[in-house]
Amino acid sequence: MFTGIVQGVAEIVRIERRAAFQTRVVRLPADLLPGLAIGASVAHNGCCLTVTAIDGDQVSFDLMQETLRVTNLGDLGEGDRVNVERAARFGDEIGGHAMSGHVMCTAEVVDVIDTPDNRTVWFRLPATWMRFILNKGYVGVDGCSLTVGDVREDGFCVHLIPETLTRTNLGWRRVGERINIEVDPQTQAIVETVERVLAQRGLAA
């Protein structure tokens, strides 16, 4: 489980590509290294990956075909940076909202509005997932736990404060880029339950 509070950004220093598979090496921030072991979980742009090797501050992860298909991680190359968060431990403060690290889809950045000390980013999201995005609800955006600012028929926006822009990759995201999305699991469960009950009663959702 993750909290959606990004702990830093990590540079991708090497990628070994094979058919529908990648091994990538990232340079983790020093404060995320203590206690890290092979088999540990680290979220990359909100996607839970497993540590496969450790060499100083350079840590290896494997990405299988499904991960490359569903997430934006396959878009990235050496020198790019990803949001990282180590798995939450029992007793940790949940400063964001509970996240599984299972990315559902990607959303396209369609507008970025910068004003003093603020940034608003609009995303276009597939209709299949828009039904789980509620005004002022939670959403995971590249691993960041954020509050939905506003909702349109085909997308939504988030409002970002300077701290978020400094600590995460959302400070340099641009129109046209793909962002990993994890919908709030509680919202998803409620919406799907209501839809199922209405369907059983022959009513439209």
C-alpha positions as CSV (number, residue, x, y, z in Angstrom):
1,M,0.0,0.0,0.0
2,F,1.1,3.6,-0.6
3,T,-0.1,6.9,0.7
4,G,0.2,9.1,-2.4
5,I,2.7,11.4,-0.7
6,V,5.6,11.3,-3.2
7,Q,8.9,11.1,-1.4
8,G,11.1,12.4,-4.2
9,V,12.0,12.0,-7.9
10,A,14.5,9.4,-9.2
11,E,16.5,9.6,-12.4
12,I,16.4,6.6,-14.8
13,V,20.1,5.8,-15.4
14,R,19.9,2.7,-17.5
15,I,17.2,0.7,-19.4
16,E,17.7,-2.9,-20.7
17,R,15.0,-3.6,-23.3
18,R,13.8,-7.0,-24.4
19,A,10.7,-8.1,-26.2
20,A,7.7,-6.8,-24.1
21,F,10.0,-6.5,-21.1
22,Q,12.4,-4.0,-19.5
23,T,14.8,-3.9,-16.7
24,R,15.5,-0.3,-15.6
25,V,17.9,1.1,-13.1
26,V,17.1,4.3,-11.2
27,R,19.2,6.4,-8.8
28,L,17.1,6.6,-5.7
29,P,17.4,9.6,-3.3
30,A,19.7,8.8,-0.4
31,D,16.9,9.1,2.2
32,L,14.9,6.3,0.6
33,L,17.8,3.8,0.7
34,P,18.0,2.8,4.4
35,G,16.4,-0.6,4.9
36,L,15.7,-1.1,1.3
37,A,16.0,-4.8,0.3
38,I,15.5,-7.0,-2.8
39,G,11.8,-7.8,-3.0
40,A,10.7,-4.4,-1.5
41,S,8.0,-2.4,-3.3
42,V,8.6,1.1,-4.7
43,A,6.1,3.1,-6.6
44,H,7.3,4.7,-9.9
45,N,4.8,7.3,-11.1
46,G,2.3,5.5,-8.9
47,C,3.0,2.0,-10.3
48,C,4.1,-0.5,-7.8
49,L,7.4,-2.1,-8.8
50,T,9.6,-4.7,-7.1
51,V,13.3,-4.2,-6.3
52,T,15.4,-6.8,-8.1
53,A,18.9,-5.6,-7.4
54,I,20.7,-2.9,-5.4
55,D,24.1,-1.4,-6.2
56,G,24.7,1.6,-4.0
57,D,22.1,4.2,-4.9
58,Q,21.3,2.5,-8.2
59,V,18.3,0.2,-7.8
60,S,16.9,-2.2,-10.5
61,F,13.3,-3.0,-11.3
62,D,11.6,-5.2,-13.9
63,L,8.7,-4.0,-16.0
64,M,6.6,-6.7,-17.7
65,Q,4.4,-6.4,-20.8
66,E,1.2,-5.4,-18.9
67,T,3.0,-2.6,-17.0
68,L,4.4,-1.2,-20.3
69,R,0.9,-1.4,-21.9
70,V,-1.2,0.2,-19.2
71,T,1.2,2.9,-17.7
72,N,3.4,5.7,-19.0
73,L,6.6,4.0,-17.8
74,G,7.3,2.6,-21.3
75,D,7.3,6.2,-22.7
76,L,10.3,7.1,-20.6
77,G,14.0,6.9,-21.4
78,E,17.4,7.3,-19.7
79,G,17.7,10.7,-18.0
80,D,13.9,11.0,-17.4
81,R,12.7,11.2,-13.8
82,V,9.9,9.5,-12.0
83,N,8.0,10.1,-8.8
84,V,8.9,7.6,-6.2
85,E,7.4,6.4,-2.9
86,R,8.4,3.4,-0.8
87,A,5.6,1.2,0.5
88,A,3.8,2.4,3.6
89,R,4.6,0.7,6.9
90,F,2.2,0.0,9.7
91,G,1.9,3.1,11.8
92,D,2.9,5.5,9.0
93,E,0.8,8.7,8.7
94,I,-1.6,8.5,5.7
95,G,-1.1,12.1,4.5
96,G,-2.8,11.4,1.2
97,H,-5.2,8.5,0.6
98,A,-4.7,4.8,0.5
99,M,-3.4,3.7,-2.9
100,S,-2.6,0.3,-4.2
101,G,0.0,1.1,-6.7
102,H,-2.1,-0.5,-9.5
103,V,-2.4,2.0,-12.3
104,M,-5.8,1.7,-14.1
105,C,-5.0,3.8,-17.2
106,T,-3.3,6.9,-18.4
107,A,-4.8,10.4,-19.0
108,E,-3.6,13.0,-21.5
109,V,-2.6,16.4,-20.3
110,V,-4.8,18.8,-22.4
111,D,-4.2,22.1,-20.7
112,V,-1.8,23.7,-18.1
113,I,-2.7,27.0,-16.5
114,D,0.1,28.7,-14.5
115,T,-0.7,31.6,-12.2
116,P,1.4,33.0,-9.3
117,D,2.0,30.2,-6.8
118,N,-0.5,27.9,-8.5
119,R,-0.8,25.5,-11.4
120,T,-4.0,23.9,-12.7
121,V,-3.7,20.9,-15.0
122,W,-6.5,19.5,-17.1
123,F,-6.6,15.8,-18.1
124,R,-8.6,13.9,-20.7
125,L,-9.6,10.5,-19.3
126,P,-11.3,7.6,-21.0
127,A,-15.1,7.4,-20.3
128,T,-14.7,4.0,-18.7
129,W,-12.8,5.7,-15.9
130,M,-14.5,9.1,-15.8
131,R,-17.4,7.7,-13.8
132,F,-15.1,7.2,-10.9
133,I,-13.9,10.8,-10.9
134,L,-16.0,13.0,-8.6
135,N,-15.7,16.7,-7.8
136,K,-13.5,17.1,-4.7
137,G,-12.9,13.4,-4.6
138,Y,-9.5,11.7,-4.6
139,V,-7.4,10.6,-7.5
140,G,-3.8,9.3,-7.9
141,V,-1.9,11.3,-10.6
142,D,1.6,9.8,-11.3
143,G,1.5,8.5,-7.8
144,C,0.4,11.8,-6.2
145,S,-2.7,11.8,-4.0
146,L,-4.6,14.8,-5.2
147,T,-8.1,16.3,-4.8
148,V,-10.2,16.7,-8.0
149,G,-10.6,20.4,-8.7
150,D,-13.4,20.3,-11.3
151,V,-15.0,17.7,-13.6
152,R,-16.1,17.9,-17.3
153,E,-17.7,15.2,-19.4
154,D,-14.4,13.9,-20.7
155,G,-11.9,15.1,-18.1
156,F,-11.0,16.7,-14.9
157,C,-8.4,19.1,-13.4
158,V,-6.3,19.3,-10.3
159,H,-4.8,22.4,-8.6
160,L,-1.2,22.2,-7.6
161,I,0.6,24.1,-4.9
162,P,4.3,25.1,-5.0
163,E,5.3,22.2,-2.7
164,T,3.8,19.7,-5.0
165,L,5.5,21.3,-8.0
166,T,8.8,21.3,-6.2
167,R,8.7,17.7,-4.9
168,T,7.2,15.9,-7.9
169,N,7.4,15.6,-11.7
170,L,4.1,17.5,-12.1
171,G,6.1,20.7,-12.1
172,W,7.3,20.0,-15.7
173,R,4.5,18.0,-17.2
174,R,3.3,19.5,-20.5
175,V,0.3,19.3,-22.9
176,G,0.2,16.0,-24.8
177,E,2.0,13.9,-22.2
178,R,0.5,10.8,-20.6
179,I,0.0,10.6,-16.9
180,N,-0.7,7.5,-14.8
181,I,-4.1,7.4,-13.1
182,E,-5.3,5.4,-10.1
183,V,-8.9,6.0,-9.2
184,D,-9.9,6.0,-5.5
185,P,-10.7,2.4,-4.7
186,Q,-13.5,3.3,-2.3
187,T,-15.2,5.5,-4.9
188,Q,-14.8,2.8,-7.5
189,A,-16.4,0.2,-5.2
190,I,-19.4,2.5,-4.4
191,V,-20.0,3.4,-8.0
192,E,-19.8,-0.2,-9.2
193,T,-22.1,-1.4,-6.4
194,V,-24.7,1.2,-7.3
195,E,-24.5,0.4,-11.0
196,R,-24.9,-3.3,-10.3
197,V,-27.9,-2.8,-8.0
198,L,-29.6,-0.5,-10.6
199,A,-28.9,-3.0,-13.3
200,Q,-30.5,-5.8,-11.3
201,R,-33.6,-3.7,-10.9
202,G,-33.7,-2.8,-14.5
203,L,-32.9,0.8,-14.0
204,A,-30.3,2.9,-15.8
205,A,-27.3,4.3,-13.7
